[in-house]
């Protein structure tokens, strides 16, 4: 399920990039290459349609992101640190008696 949503997320990101680049701006963007958009989308041109399409795609992207986060958190309940093995020091009673009599510092 999460894999499918990731693929949809990538497709949505690419579509948002394309739709934003097609919108008219001061530098016209990629809209300069599609001169017939005014006749296809109506009298106002593609501005209204592309604005609505950008809003719909961004809303879908947001909902998909939230769904991905929810599903990922449900599937991965353990932390990476839960899988680490911790080596604990041996208890003091396990030290042999001969080590207890050994001086800690050398005699002078």
C-alpha positions in Angstrom: 0.0 0.0 0.0 2.8 2.4 0.9 4.6 1.6 -2.3 1.6 2.5 -4.4 1.2 5.8 -2.6 4.9 6.6 -3.1 4.4 6.1 -6.9 1.3 8.3 -6.8 3.3 10.9 -4.9 6.0 11.1 -7.5 3.5 11.3 -10.3 1.6 14.1 -8.5 4.9 16.0 -8.0 5.7 15.8 -11.7 2.2 16.9 -12.7 2.3 19.9 -10.3 5.7 20.9 -11.8 4.2 20.7 -15.3 1.0 22.6 -14.5 2.9 25.4 -12.7 5.3 25.8 -15.6 2.4 26.0 -18.1 0.8 28.9 -16.3 1.4 32.4 -17.7 3.7 34.6 -15.8 5.7 37.7 -16.5 8.2 35.5 -18.4 5.4 33.4 -19.9 7.1 30.1 -18.9 6.2 27.0 -21.0 2.8 28.6 -21.9 4.5 30.3 -24.9 4.8 26.9 -26.6 1.0 26.2 -26.4 -0.6 29.0 -28.3 -3.8 27.2 -28.9 -4.8 27.0 -25.2 -7.1 30.0 -25.4 -9.5 28.3 -27.9 -9.5 25.0 -26.0 -10.2 26.3 -22.5 -12.6 29.1 -23.3 -12.5 32.9 -23.6 -10.2 33.6 -20.6 -7.7 31.1 -21.8 -6.0 28.5 -19.7 -5.4 30.7 -16.7 -8.6 29.7 -14.8 -8.3 26.1 -15.7 -4.6 25.8 -14.8 -5.2 27.6 -11.5 -8.0 25.2 -10.5 -5.8 22.2 -11.7 -2.9 23.4 -9.6 -5.1 23.7 -6.5 -6.6 20.3 -7.1 -3.2 18.6 -7.6 -1.7 20.4 -4.6 -4.7 19.3 -2.4 -4.3 15.7 -3.6 -0.6 15.9 -3.0 -1.2 17.1 0.6 -3.8 14.3 1.3 -1.5 11.7 -0.2 1.4 13.0 2.0 -0.7 12.7 5.1 -1.9 9.2 4.1 1.7 8.1 3.5 2.8 9.4 6.9 -0.1 7.6 8.7 0.5 4.3 6.9 4.2 4.4 7.4 3.8 5.0 11.1 1.4 2.1 11.4 3.7 -0.3 9.5 6.9 0.7 11.3 6.1 0.6 15.0 9.6 -0.4 16.2 12.6 2.0 16.3 16.0 1.2 15.0 17.4 1.3 18.5 15.0 -1.5 19.5 17.0 -3.8 17.3 20.4 -3.1 18.8 21.9 -5.6 21.1 23.3 -4.1 24.3 26.4 -5.8 25.9 26.1 -5.4 29.6 29.1 -5.6 31.9 29.5 -8.7 34.0 28.3 -8.4 37.6 31.0 -8.0 40.3 30.4 -11.4 41.8 31.6 -13.0 38.5 35.1 -11.6 38.9 37.5 -14.4 40.1 39.0 -14.0 43.6 42.6 -13.7 42.3 41.7 -10.5 40.5 40.4 -9.0 43.8 43.8 -9.3 45.5 45.8 -7.8 42.7 47.0 -4.3 43.6 45.6 -1.5 41.4 48.8 0.6 41.4 52.4 -0.7 41.1 54.4 -0.6 44.3 57.3 1.9 44.4 
